Amino acid sequence: MPKMKTKSGAAKRFKVRGSGSIKRSQAFKRHILTKKTTKSKRQLRGMEEIHASDVQQVRAMLPYA
């Protein structure tokens, strides 16, 4: 059998923690930041855990993670 390929787009967007949970970065923080409040931009910092309903799909895209 050939090796399974990792989806490169998913590899750039998701990281698997040591505990096995998957983290992702926040959306809406790339551009058009002038109209967003300082509070909303501050709350978009950091990483989030992906939703439970998406875990199976993301794991399929990252076979070796």
mmCIF file of the N, C-alpha and C atoms, coordinates in Angstrom:
data_MODEL
# 
_entry.id   MODEL 
# 
loop_
_atom_site.group_PDB 
_atom_site.id 
_atom_site.type_symbol 
_atom_site.label_atom_id 
_atom_site.label_alt_id 
_atom_site.label_comp_id 
_atom_site.label_asym_id 
_atom_site.label_entity_id 
_atom_site.label_seq_id 
_atom_site.pdbx_PDB_ins_code 
_atom_site.Cartn_x 
_atom_site.Cartn_y 
_atom_site.Cartn_z 
_atom_site.occupancy 
_atom_site.B_iso_or_equiv 
_atom_site.pdbx_formal_charge 
_atom_site.auth_seq_id 
_atom_site.auth_comp_id 
_atom_site.auth_asym_id 
_atom_site.auth_atom_id 
_atom_site.pdbx_PDB_model_num 
ATOM 1   N N  . MET A 1 1  ? 0.835   -1.187 0.000  1.00 0.00 ? 1  MET A N  1 
ATOM 2   C CA . MET A 1 1  ? 0.000   0.000  0.000  1.00 0.00 ? 1  MET A CA 1 
ATOM 3   C C  . MET A 1 1  ? 0.877   1.247  0.000  1.00 0.00 ? 1  MET A C  1 
ATOM 4   N N  . PRO A 1 2  ? 0.511   2.261  -0.784 1.00 0.00 ? 2  PRO A N  1 
ATOM 5   C CA . PRO A 1 2  ? 1.265   3.519  -0.714 1.00 0.00 ? 2  PRO A CA 1 
ATOM 6   C C  . PRO A 1 2  ? 0.935   4.270  0.577  1.00 0.00 ? 2  PRO A C  1 
ATOM 7   N N  . LYS A 1 3  ? 1.793   5.212  0.899  1.00 0.00 ? 3  LYS A N  1 
ATOM 8   C CA . LYS A 1 3  ? 1.545   6.034  2.082  1.00 0.00 ? 3  LYS A CA 1 
ATOM 9   C C  . LYS A 1 3  ? 0.316   6.912  1.864  1.00 0.00 ? 3  LYS A C  1 
ATOM 10  N N  . MET A 1 4  ? -0.375  7.224  2.962  1.00 0.00 ? 4  MET A N  1 
ATOM 11  C CA . MET A 1 4  ? -1.496  8.162  2.891  1.00 0.00 ? 4  MET A CA 1 
ATOM 12  C C  . MET A 1 4  ? -0.937  9.571  2.884  1.00 0.00 ? 4  MET A C  1 
ATOM 13  N N  . LYS A 1 5  ? -1.577  10.459 2.152  1.00 0.00 ? 5  LYS A N  1 
ATOM 14  C CA . LYS A 1 5  ? -1.115  11.838 2.087  1.00 0.00 ? 5  LYS A CA 1 
ATOM 15  C C  . LYS A 1 5  ? -1.881  12.700 3.088  1.00 0.00 ? 5  LYS A C  1 
ATOM 16  N N  . THR A 1 6  ? -1.136  13.575 3.726  1.00 0.00 ? 6  THR A N  1 
ATOM 17  C CA . THR A 1 6  ? -1.737  14.588 4.599  1.00 0.00 ? 6  THR A CA 1 
ATOM 18  C C  . THR A 1 6  ? -2.245  15.725 3.731  1.00 0.00 ? 6  THR A C  1 
ATOM 19  N N  . LYS A 1 7  ? -3.425  16.245 4.025  1.00 0.00 ? 7  LYS A N  1 
ATOM 20  C CA . LYS A 1 7  ? -3.927  17.432 3.326  1.00 0.00 ? 7  LYS A CA 1 
ATOM 21  C C  . LYS A 1 7  ? -3.084  18.621 3.786  1.00 0.00 ? 7  LYS A C  1 
ATOM 22  N N  . SER A 1 8  ? -2.328  19.223 2.873  1.00 0.00 ? 8  SER A N  1 
ATOM 23  C CA . SER A 1 8  ? -1.377  20.258 3.269  1.00 0.00 ? 8  SER A CA 1 
ATOM 24  C C  . SER A 1 8  ? -2.084  21.494 3.816  1.00 0.00 ? 8  SER A C  1 
ATOM 25  N N  . GLY A 1 9  ? -3.283  21.805 3.309  1.00 0.00 ? 9  GLY A N  1 
ATOM 26  C CA . GLY A 1 9  ? -4.032  22.939 3.840  1.00 0.00 ? 9  GLY A CA 1 
ATOM 27  C C  . GLY A 1 9  ? -4.433  22.716 5.290  1.00 0.00 ? 9  GLY A C  1 
ATOM 28  N N  . ALA A 1 10 ? -4.813  21.487 5.621  1.00 0.00 ? 10 ALA A N  1 
ATOM 29  C CA . ALA A 1 10 ? -5.187  21.166 6.996  1.00 0.00 ? 10 ALA A CA 1 
ATOM 30  C C  . ALA A 1 10 ? -3.962  21.175 7.904  1.00 0.00 ? 10 ALA A C  1 
ATOM 31  N N  . ALA A 1 11 ? -2.823  20.737 7.390  1.00 0.00 ? 11 ALA A N  1 
ATOM 32  C CA . ALA A 1 11 ? -1.596  20.708 8.195  1.00 0.00 ? 11 ALA A CA 1 
ATOM 33  C C  . ALA A 1 11 ? -1.178  22.115 8.591  1.00 0.00 ? 11 ALA A C  1 
ATOM 34  N N  . LYS A 1 12 ? -1.455  23.102 7.731  1.00 0.00 ? 12 LYS A N  1 
ATOM 35  C CA . LYS A 1 12 ? -1.117  24.487 8.048  1.00 0.00 ? 12 LYS A CA 1 
ATOM 36  C C  . LYS A 1 12 ? -2.087  25.095 9.065  1.00 0.00 ? 12 LYS A C  1 
ATOM 37  N N  . ARG A 1 13 ? -3.300  24.577 9.141  1.00 0.00 ? 13 ARG A N  1 
ATOM 38  C CA . ARG A 1 13 ? -4.333  25.201 9.957  1.00 0.00 ? 13 ARG A CA 1 
ATOM 39  C C  . ARG A 1 13 ? -4.525  24.568 11.327 1.00 0.00 ? 13 ARG A C  1 
ATOM 40  N N  . PHE A 1 14 ? -4.193  23.293 11.467 1.00 0.00 ? 14 PHE A N  1 
ATOM 41  C CA . PHE A 1 14 ? -4.469  22.575 12.708 1.00 0.00 ? 14 PHE A CA 1 
ATOM 42  C C  . PHE A 1 14 ? -3.192  21.986 13.283 1.00 0.00 ? 14 PHE A C  1 
ATOM 43  N N  . LYS A 1 15 ? -3.131  21.944 14.633 1.00 0.00 ? 15 LYS A N  1 
ATOM 44  C CA . LYS A 1 15 ? -2.032  21.296 15.334 1.00 0.00 ? 15 LYS A CA 1 
ATOM 45  C C  . LYS A 1 15 ? -2.638  20.353 16.369 1.00 0.00 ? 15 LYS A C  1 
ATOM 46  N N  . VAL A 1 16 ? -2.042  19.173 16.502 1.00 0.00 ? 16 VAL A N  1 
ATOM 47  C CA . VAL A 1 16 ? -2.523  18.194 17.474 1.00 0.00 ? 16 VAL A CA 1 
ATOM 48  C C  . VAL A 1 16 ? -1.721  18.367 18.761 1.00 0.00 ? 16 VAL A C  1 
ATOM 49  N N  . ARG A 1 17 ? -2.412  18.524 19.858 1.00 0.00 ? 17 ARG A N  1 
ATOM 50  C CA . ARG A 1 17 ? -1.770  18.674 21.162 1.00 0.00 ? 17 ARG A CA 1 
ATOM 51  C C  . ARG A 1 17 ? -1.293  17.320 21.664 1.00 0.00 ? 17 ARG A C  1 
ATOM 52  N N  . GLY A 1 18 ? -0.492  17.337 22.702 1.00 0.00 ? 18 GLY A N  1 
ATOM 53  C CA . GLY A 1 18 ? -0.015  16.096 23.302 1.00 0.00 ? 18 GLY A CA 1 
ATOM 54  C C  . GLY A 1 18 ? -1.135  15.238 23.850 1.00 0.00 ? 18 GLY A C  1 
ATOM 55  N N  . SER A 1 19 ? -2.203  15.894 24.303 1.00 0.00 ? 19 SER A N  1 
ATOM 56  C CA . SER A 1 19 ? -3.351  15.162 24.837 1.00 0.00 ? 19 SER A CA 1 
ATOM 57  C C  . SER A 1 19 ? -4.197  14.530 23.727 1.00 0.00 ? 19 SER A C  1 
ATOM 58  N N  . GLY A 1 20 ? -3.937  14.917 22.474 1.00 0.00 ? 20 GLY A N  1 
ATOM 59  C CA . GLY A 1 20 ? -4.705  14.373 21.351 1.00 0.00 ? 20 GLY A CA 1 
ATOM 60  C C  . GLY A 1 20 ? -5.766  15.305 20.828 1.00 0.00 ? 20 GLY A C  1 
ATOM 61  N N  . SER A 1 21 ? -6.066  16.367 21.585 1.00 0.00 ? 21 SER A N  1 
ATOM 62  C CA . SER A 1 21 ? -7.047  17.329 21.085 1.00 0.00 ? 21 SER A CA 1 
ATOM 63  C C  . SER A 1 21 ? -6.408  18.174 19.988 1.00 0.00 ? 21 SER A C  1 
ATOM 64  N N  . ILE A 1 22 ? -7.234  18.782 19.165 1.00 0.00 ? 22 ILE A N  1 
ATOM 65  C CA . ILE A 1 22 ? -6.745  19.536 18.007 1.00 0.00 ? 22 ILE A CA 1 
ATOM 66  C C  . ILE A 1 22 ? -7.053  21.008 18.222 1.00 0.00 ? 22 ILE A C  1 
ATOM 67  N N  . LYS A 1 23 ? -6.043  21.859 18.011 1.00 0.00 ? 23 LYS A N  1 
ATOM 68  C CA . LYS A 1 23 ? -6.242  23.290 18.182 1.00 0.00 ? 23 LYS A CA 1 
ATOM 69  C C  . LYS A 1 23 ? -6.216  23.983 16.831 1.00 0.00 ? 23 LYS A C  1 
ATOM 70  N N  . ARG A 1 24 ? -6.861  25.141 16.784 1.00 0.00 ? 24 ARG A N  1 
ATOM 71  C CA . ARG A 1 24 ? -6.934  25.946 15.577 1.00 0.00 ? 24 ARG A CA 1 
ATOM 72  C C  . ARG A 1 24 ? -6.811  27.406 15.967 1.00 0.00 ? 24 ARG A C  1 
ATOM 73  N N  . SER A 1 25 ? -6.447  28.242 14.997 1.00 0.00 ? 25 SER A N  1 
ATOM 74  C CA . SER A 1 25 ? -6.364  29.671 15.277 1.00 0.00 ? 25 SER A CA 1 
ATOM 75  C C  . SER A 1 25 ? -7.727  30.315 15.037 1.00 0.00 ? 25 SER A C  1 
ATOM 76  N N  . GLN A 1 26 ? -7.895  31.508 15.579 1.00 0.00 ? 26 GLN A N  1 
ATOM 77  C CA . GLN A 1 26 ? -9.153  32.225 15.458 1.00 0.00 ? 26 GLN A CA 1 
ATOM 78  C C  . GLN A 1 26 ? -9.285  32.853 14.068 1.00 0.00 ? 26 GLN A C  1 
ATOM 79  N N  . ALA A 1 27 ? -10.489 32.903 13.561 1.00 0.00 ? 27 ALA A N  1 
ATOM 80  C CA . ALA A 1 27 ? -10.771 33.574 12.295 1.00 0.00 ? 27 ALA A CA 1 
ATOM 81  C C  . ALA A 1 27 ? -11.060 35.052 12.547 1.00 0.00 ? 27 ALA A C  1 
ATOM 82  N N  . PHE A 1 28 ? -11.190 35.827 11.488 1.00 0.00 ? 28 PHE A N  1 
ATOM 83  C CA . PHE A 1 28 ? -11.571 37.253 11.523 1.00 0.00 ? 28 PHE A CA 1 
ATOM 84  C C  . PHE A 1 28 ? -10.484 38.148 12.137 1.00 0.00 ? 28 PHE A C  1 
ATOM 85  N N  . LYS A 1 29 ? -9.230  37.773 12.026 1.00 0.00 ? 29 LYS A N  1 
ATOM 86  C CA . LYS A 1 29 ? -8.155  38.571 12.612 1.00 0.00 ? 29 LYS A CA 1 
ATOM 87  C C  . LYS A 1 29 ? -7.113  38.958 11.565 1.00 0.00 ? 29 LYS A C  1 
ATOM 88  N N  . ARG A 1 30 ? -7.403  38.798 10.273 1.00 0.00 ? 30 ARG A N  1 
ATOM 89  C CA . ARG A 1 30 ? -6.404  38.998 9.235  1.00 0.00 ? 30 ARG A CA 1 
ATOM 90  C C  . ARG A 1 30 ? -6.417  40.398 8.624  1.00 0.00 ? 30 ARG A C  1 
ATOM 91  N N  . HIS A 1 31 ? -7.582  40.933 8.342  1.00 0.00 ? 31 HIS A N  1 
ATOM 92  C CA . HIS A 1 31 ? -7.667  42.239 7.676  1.00 0.00 ? 31 HIS A CA 1 
ATOM 93  C C  . HIS A 1 31 ? -8.982  42.901 8.060  1.00 0.00 ? 31 HIS A C  1 
ATOM 94  N N  . ILE A 1 32 ? -9.174  44.139 7.590  1.00 0.00 ? 32 ILE A N  1 
ATOM 95  C CA . ILE A 1 32 ? -10.325 44.970 7.966  1.00 0.00 ? 32 ILE A CA 1 
ATOM 96  C C  . ILE A 1 32 ? -10.398 45.088 9.490  1.00 0.00 ? 32 ILE A C  1 
ATOM 97  N N  . LEU A 1 33 ? -9.251  45.401 10.096 1.00 0.00 ? 33 LEU A N  1 
ATOM 98  C CA . LEU A 1 33 ? -9.179  45.466 11.551 1.00 0.00 ? 33 LEU A CA 1 
ATOM 99  C C  . LEU A 1 33 ? -9.519  46.850 12.096 1.00 0.00 ? 33 LEU A C  1 
ATOM 100 N N  . THR A 1 34 ? -9.572  47.865 11.223 1.00 0.00 ? 34 THR A N  1 
ATOM 101 C CA . THR A 1 34 ? -9.793  49.223 11.718 1.00 0.00 ? 34 THR A CA 1 
ATOM 102 C C  . THR A 1 34 ? -11.200 49.400 12.276 1.00 0.00 ? 34 THR A C  1 
ATOM 103 N N  . LYS A 1 35 ? -12.169 48.718 11.711 1.00 0.00 ? 35 LYS A N  1 
ATOM 104 C CA . LYS A 1 35 ? -13.541 48.872 12.199 1.00 0.00 ? 35 LYS A CA 1 
ATOM 105 C C  . LYS A 1 35 ? -13.863 47.951 13.373 1.00 0.00 ? 35 LYS A C  1 
ATOM 106 N N  . LYS A 1 36 ? -12.942 47.084 13.731 1.00 0.00 ? 36 LYS A N  1 
ATOM 107 C CA . LYS A 1 36 ? -13.165 46.190 14.868 1.00 0.00 ? 36 LYS A CA 1 
ATOM 108 C C  . LYS A 1 36 ? -12.620 46.849 16.135 1.00 0.00 ? 36 LYS A C  1 
ATOM 109 N N  . THR A 1 37 ? -13.321 46.632 17.242 1.00 0.00 ? 37 THR A N  1 
ATOM 110 C CA . THR A 1 37 ? -12.906 47.256 18.487 1.00 0.00 ? 37 THR A CA 1 
ATOM 111 C C  . THR A 1 37 ? -11.667 46.551 19.039 1.00 0.00 ? 37 THR A C  1 
ATOM 112 N N  . THR A 1 38 ? -10.962 47.257 19.904 1.00 0.00 ? 38 THR A N  1 
ATOM 113 C CA . THR A 1 38 ? -9.779  46.680 20.543 1.00 0.00 ? 38 THR A CA 1 
ATOM 114 C C  . THR A 1 38 ? -10.156 45.439 21.345 1.00 0.00 ? 38 THR A C  1 
ATOM 115 N N  . LYS A 1 39 ? -11.310 45.500 21.992 1.00 0.00 ? 39 LYS A N  1 
ATOM 116 C CA . LYS A 1 39 ? -11.770 44.362 22.786 1.00 0.00 ? 39 LYS A CA 1 
ATOM 117 C C  . LYS A 1 39 ? -12.006 43.140 21.916 1.00 0.00 ? 39 LYS A C  1 
ATOM 118 N N  . SER A 1 40 ? -12.665 43.318 20.777 1.00 0.00 ? 40 SER A N  1 
ATOM 119 C CA . SER A 1 40 ? -12.956 42.166 19.915 1.00 0.00 ? 40 SER A CA 1 
ATOM 120 C C  . SER A 1 40 ? -11.678 41.581 19.339 1.00 0.00 ? 40 SER A C  1 
ATOM 121 N N  . LYS A 1 41 ? -10.719 42.434 18.968 1.00 0.00 ? 41 LYS A N  1 
ATOM 122 C CA . LYS A 1 41 ? -9.440  41.946 18.444 1.00 0.00 ? 41 LYS A CA 1 
ATOM 123 C C  . LYS A 1 41 ? -8.654  41.202 19.518 1.00 0.00 ? 41 LYS A C  1 
ATOM 124 N N  . ARG A 1 42 ? -8.708  41.694 20.743 1.00 0.00 ? 42 ARG A N  1 
ATOM 125 C CA . ARG A 1 42 ? -8.005  41.041 21.854 1.00 0.00 ? 42 ARG A CA 1 
ATOM 126 C C  . ARG A 1 42 ? -8.592  39.656 22.120 1.00 0.00 ? 42 ARG A C  1 
ATOM 127 N N  . GLN A 1 43 ? -9.915  39.555 22.027 1.00 0.00 ? 43 GLN A N  1 
ATOM 128 C CA . GLN A 1 43 ? -10.557 38.269 22.286 1.00 0.00 ? 43 GLN A CA 1 
ATOM 129 C C  . GLN A 1 43 ? -10.337 37.257 21.173 1.00 0.00 ? 43 GLN A C  1 
ATOM 130 N N  . LEU A 1 44 ? -9.868  37.708 20.016 1.00 0.00 ? 44 LEU A N  1 
ATOM 131 C CA . LEU A 1 44 ? -9.576  36.791 18.909 1.00 0.00 ? 44 LEU A CA 1 
ATOM 132 C C  . LEU A 1 44 ? -8.162  36.234 18.967 1.00 0.00 ? 44 LEU A C  1 
ATOM 133 N N  . ARG A 1 45 ? -7.361  36.662 19.937 1.00 0.00 ? 45 ARG A N  1 
ATOM 134 C CA . ARG A 1 45 ? -6.002  36.140 20.073 1.00 0.00 ? 45 ARG A CA 1 
ATOM 135 C C  . ARG A 1 45 ? -6.017  34.699 20.542 1.00 0.00 ? 45 ARG A C  1 
ATOM 136 N N  . GLY A 1 46 ? -4.907  34.012 20.319 1.00 0.00 ? 46 GLY A N  1 
ATOM 137 C CA . GLY A 1 46 ? -4.736  32.684 20.879 1.00 0.00 ? 46 GLY A CA 1 
ATOM 138 C C  . GLY A 1 46 ? -5.394  31.598 20.057 1.00 0.00 ? 46 GLY A C  1 
ATOM 139 N N  . MET A 1 47 ? -5.349  30.398 20.589 1.00 0.00 ? 47 MET A N  1 
ATOM 140 C CA . MET A 1 47 ? -5.849  29.221 19.892 1.00 0.00 ? 47 MET A CA 1 
ATOM 141 C C  . MET A 1 47 ? -7.117  28.716 20.568 1.00 0.00 ? 47 MET A C  1 
ATOM 142 N N  . GLU A 1 48 ? -7.930  28.030 19.782 1.00 0.00 ? 48 GLU A N  1 
ATOM 143 C CA . GLU A 1 48 ? -9.169  27.431 20.259 1.00 0.00 ? 48 GLU A CA 1 
ATOM 144 C C  . GLU A 1 48 ? -9.105  25.935 19.967 1.00 0.00 ? 48 GLU A C  1 
ATOM 145 N N  . GLU A 1 49 ? -9.884  25.165 20.695 1.00 0.00 ? 49 GLU A N  1 
ATOM 146 C CA . GLU A 1 49 ? -10.033 23.753 20.379 1.00 0.00 ? 49 GLU A CA 1 
ATOM 147 C C  . GLU A 1 49 ? -11.125 23.611 19.328 1.00 0.00 ? 49 GLU A C  1 
ATOM 148 N N  . ILE A 1 50 ? -10.936 22.705 18.369 1.00 0.00 ? 50 ILE A N  1 
ATOM 149 C CA . ILE A 1 50 ? -11.962 22.559 17.336 1.00 0.00 ? 50 ILE A CA 1 
ATOM 150 C C  . ILE A 1 50 ? -13.206 21.897 17.930 1.00 0.00 ? 50 ILE A C  1 
ATOM 151 N N  . HIS A 1 51 ? -14.327 22.146 17.307 1.00 0.00 ? 51 HIS A N  1 
ATOM 152 C CA . HIS A 1 51 ? -15.604 21.635 17.809 1.00 0.00 ? 51 HIS A CA 1 
ATOM 153 C C  . HIS A 1 51 ? -15.638 20.117 17.682 1.00 0.00 ? 51 HIS A C  1 
ATOM 154 N N  . ALA A 1 52 ? -16.350 19.479 18.590 1.00 0.00 ? 52 ALA A N  1 
ATOM 155 C CA . ALA A 1 52 ? -16.415 18.017 18.637 1.00 0.00 ? 52 ALA A CA 1 
ATOM 156 C C  . ALA A 1 52 ? -16.972 17.422 17.342 1.00 0.00 ? 52 ALA A C  1 
ATOM 157 N N  . SER A 1 53 ? -17.874 18.150 16.680 1.00 0.00 ? 53 SER A N  1 
ATOM 158 C CA . SER A 1 53 ? -18.468 17.619 15.452 1.00 0.00 ? 53 SER A CA 1 
ATOM 159 C C  . SER A 1 53 ? -17.494 17.630 14.279 1.00 0.00 ? 53 SER A C  1 
ATOM 160 N N  . ASP A 1 54 ? -16.370 18.385 14.399 1.00 0.00 ? 54 ASP A N  1 
ATOM 161 C CA . ASP A 1 54 ? -15.393 18.466 13.318 1.00 0.00 ? 54 ASP A CA 1 
ATOM 162 C C  . ASP A 1 54 ? -14.176 17.570 13.521 1.00 0.00 ? 54 ASP A C  1 
ATOM 163 N N  . VAL A 1 55 ? -14.052 16.961 14.675 1.00 0.00 ? 55 VAL A N  1 
ATOM 164 C CA . VAL A 1 55 ? -12.835 16.204 15.000 1.00 0.00 ? 55 VAL A CA 1 
ATOM 165 C C  . VAL A 1 55 ? -12.604 15.065 14.017 1.00 0.00 ? 55 VAL A C  1 
ATOM 166 N N  . GLN A 1 56 ? -13.640 14.312 13.684 1.00 0.00 ? 56 GLN A N  1 
ATOM 167 C CA . GLN A 1 56 ? -13.483 13.150 12.804 1.00 0.00 ? 56 GLN A CA 1 
ATOM 168 C C  . GLN A 1 56 ? -12.998 13.567 11.418 1.00 0.00 ? 56 GLN A C  1 
ATOM 169 N N  . GLN A 1 57 ? -13.529 14.656 10.875 1.00 0.00 ? 57 GLN A N  1 
ATOM 170 C CA . GLN A 1 57 ? -13.116 15.125 9.559  1.00 0.00 ? 57 GLN A CA 1 
ATOM 171 C C  . GLN A 1 57 ? -11.668 15.605 9.560  1.00 0.00 ? 57 GLN A C  1 
ATOM 172 N N  . VAL A 1 58 ? -11.276 16.317 10.609 1.00 0.00 ? 58 VAL A N  1 
ATOM 173 C CA . VAL A 1 58 ? -9.914  16.847 10.669 1.00 0.00 ? 58 VAL A CA 1 
ATOM 174 C C  . VAL A 1 58 ? -8.914  15.709 10.850 1.00 0.00 ? 58 VAL A C  1 
ATOM 175 N N  . ARG A 1 59 ? -9.250  14.707 11.664 1.00 0.00 ? 59 ARG A N  1 
ATOM 176 C CA . ARG A 1 59 ? -8.341  13.566 11.850 1.00 0.00 ? 59 ARG A CA 1 
ATOM 177 C C  . ARG A 1 59 ? -8.142  12.796 10.546 1.00 0.00 ? 59 ARG A C  1 
ATOM 178 N N  . ALA A 1 60 ? -9.164  12.740 9.706  1.00 0.00 ? 60 ALA A N  1 
ATOM 179 C CA . ALA A 1 60 ? -9.037  12.069 8.412  1.00 0.00 ? 60 ALA A CA 1 
ATOM 180 C C  . ALA A 1 60 ? -8.076  12.819 7.490  1.00 0.00 ? 60 ALA A C  1 
ATOM 181 N N  . MET A 1 61 ? -8.031  14.150 7.637  1.00 0.00 ? 61 MET A N  1 
ATOM 182 C CA . MET A 1 61 ? -7.132  14.945 6.811  1.00 0.00 ? 61 MET A CA 1 
ATOM 183 C C  . MET A 1 61 ? -5.692  14.919 7.324  1.00 0.00 ? 61 MET A C  1 
ATOM 184 N N  . LEU A 1 62 ? -5.509  14.537 8.591  1.00 0.00 ? 62 LEU A N  1 
ATOM 185 C CA . LEU A 1 62 ? -4.175  14.487 9.203  1.00 0.00 ? 62 LEU A CA 1 
ATOM 186 C C  . LEU A 1 62 ? -3.878  13.058 9.665  1.00 0.00 ? 62 LEU A C  1 
ATOM 187 N N  . PRO A 1 63 ? -3.608  12.122 8.741  1.00 0.00 ? 63 PRO A N  1 
ATOM 188 C CA . PRO A 1 63 ? -3.494  10.714 9.136  1.00 0.00 ? 63 PRO A CA 1 
ATOM 189 C C  . PRO A 1 63 ? -2.311  10.407 10.049 1.00 0.00 ? 63 PRO A C  1 
ATOM 190 N N  . TYR A 1 64 ? -1.245  11.207 10.000 1.00 0.00 ? 64 TYR A N  1 
ATOM 191 C CA . TYR A 1 64 ? -0.061  10.887 10.798 1.00 0.00 ? 64 TYR A CA 1 
ATOM 192 C C  . TYR A 1 64 ? 0.121   11.823 11.983 1.00 0.00 ? 64 TYR A C  1 
ATOM 193 N N  . ALA A 1 65 ? -0.844  12.672 12.254 1.00 0.00 ? 65 ALA A N  1 
ATOM 194 C CA . ALA A 1 65 ? -0.722  13.622 13.371 1.00 0.00 ? 65 ALA A CA 1 
ATOM 195 C C  . ALA A 1 65 ? -1.213  13.004 14.661 1.00 0.00 ? 65 ALA A C  1 
# 
